[in-house]
Amino acid sequence: MITDVELGKRIRIARENRRLTQVELGRRLGYTSHVPIVNLEGGKTHVTLVDLQKIAQILRVPLASFIPDLGGTKELDYSSVSLRADGDLLPEDQANIERLYQAKRKERQNIQQNLLGVDTRSVDGARALARYHLRELGIERPPVNLKNALAHWHIDYDEVDLGERISGVLIRDWQLRLICVNKMDSSPRKRMTVAHELGHFHVGWKGLHYITKLGIRHGEEEGLAYEYANELLAPSMWLKENRERWERNPVGLALECQVSPIALEIWAARVGLPLPLDPELRRKHVEVTETWEKKRLKYSSTTKRAPHTLS
């Protein structure tokens, strides 16, 4: 079980990350002095479960960041946990919460798998999930109205300046569902970014992503988000049904889907409609890729570690 000293240390680190003083934290907890916070962070007093919940909410961190993972599983990644209890949380209580969490996640995965006939943690599963969502949204053919899709899942949307390296970000916690895209990107790229982040929203299985743990996404999940996004914006069956139109005018079909011609040609090849990239499109594709690579290398050379990538 975690000691009062270790718990106090975790609270101090979370408070400093939020740039709150001990006085400010104490005031928000209803204290008239900062002394209780000094004692709490020093491990001199035992924090109650009620206060620990309040502290987690004030510092905007999941309660799980204060409660150790007794089961040793890396998958346990709460966005938030709210509890109603008569006293302090005991080790067996923590173990019960973890078992409940794992059981419910497994139950949800099984329901999804039975519904789609395939595990969403696979390429076929990610595509099947996108097709299911198209039916759920009542969309029979492109273009997909992403504004309605976001509203359907109660996800807020905004366009902000995310700099040169970030196209978009998905943020979720116990109060917020938000997808932000880089306002400097083109309209097709913004649409692809939104669809991609929706992929993370739906196929993610590593728990909820929250603001205090921004970083490189799980590589396998990244690939599945890509599959989901493309299937959502340009359904593979629809592309195959329009093969003749595709062969005559791939750019026109891309405009119909409201995605970039380059992205659609690459996606079409993945679903069995091989068509060499148009020479001019290929030149532009190489040019864009080389430009982004130069920016990435420049950024990497000025930092001590590789840049984070949020798709």
Buried (B, 14 or more C-beta within 10 A) or exposed (E): EBEBEEBBBBBBBBBEEBEBEBEBBBBBBEBEEBEBBBBBBEBEBEBEBEBBBBBBBBBBBBBBBBBBBBBEEEEBBBBBBEEEEEEEBEEEBBEEBBEEBBEEBEEEBEEBBEEBEBBBBBBEBBBBBBBBBBEEBEBEEBBBEBEEBBEEBEBEBEEEEBEEBBBBBBBBBBEEBBBBBBEBBEEBBBBBBBBBBBBBBBBBBBBBBBBBEEEEBBEEBBBBBBBBBBBBBBBBEBBEEBEEEBEEEBEEBBBBBBBBBBBBBEBBEEBEBEEEBBEEBEEBBEEEEEEEEEEBEEBEEEEEEEBEEBB
